[in-house]
Amino acid sequence: MIYVILGMHKSGTTLVSQLLHRSGIDMGDDFENGKSYDQGNQWERREAFVINLDLIGCREEDYFSLDHFQEIVRPLPSAQEKAMRGMVDALEAGGGPWGFKEPLTCLTYQQWKEVLPPHRVIGVYRNPVEVVNHYRRPFRRRPLRDLRVAWRALRAWSIYNQGMMRAVEKSELDALLIRYEDLMSSNSDFLRLQEFIGETLVDIRNASQHRAHAHYFLFTLLDRVMGLCSGERPSRTFRKLEALHKK
């Protein structure tokens, strides 16, 4: 079986990738290198990341997550299709379950879907304020830069999660939606994930890694302005995610 983990940066996709990999599902290479998440170990399959960079038209040395927030809807170029098929063929030859986690896949999933064999989608989402606060942290003493980063993070959160939500809804019984806060604070989503995988998961959760808080005094203002600009307020997208999660 193939598992595709979708979700915005800083939303818990790394934890889900760890849970699957430590439980016998091949999610990538060189994860057990002694590095922590804070040291750059994000449990992402590099081949998928390189292909996604090609699809969004970005060089790795120029990449910053908030610079890219548009879903890719154009036809799949032949070079990227060939690279995708090469990755899939190599992993399928291993004979065991595998998958990948790479946040940009929220923007490129329609292209991947053309190439991937039957697979299952795991969507992971998190309160938008917690995600925004992760990006704001280095700029809190620089008000204008802080506000700009918050806007960009909220914009990206909205578009990534809308793309992820569509993928989950279209996959029907072959998809699961996980809320990061629930995964960290209770067993409900952990057990749902375990049931979805059909295997006993190695529990490597650490509550101390949940270091954000859901408060930002300008969120309501940004939410309203973004609704005027895009027609979809992030708070409304969040409510849709919450409703889909409860189904």
Beta strands, then each sheet from edge to edge (+ up, - down):
strand 1: 2-6
strand 2: 98-101
strand 3: 120-125
strand 4: 175-179
sheet 1: 2+ 1+ 3+ 4+
end
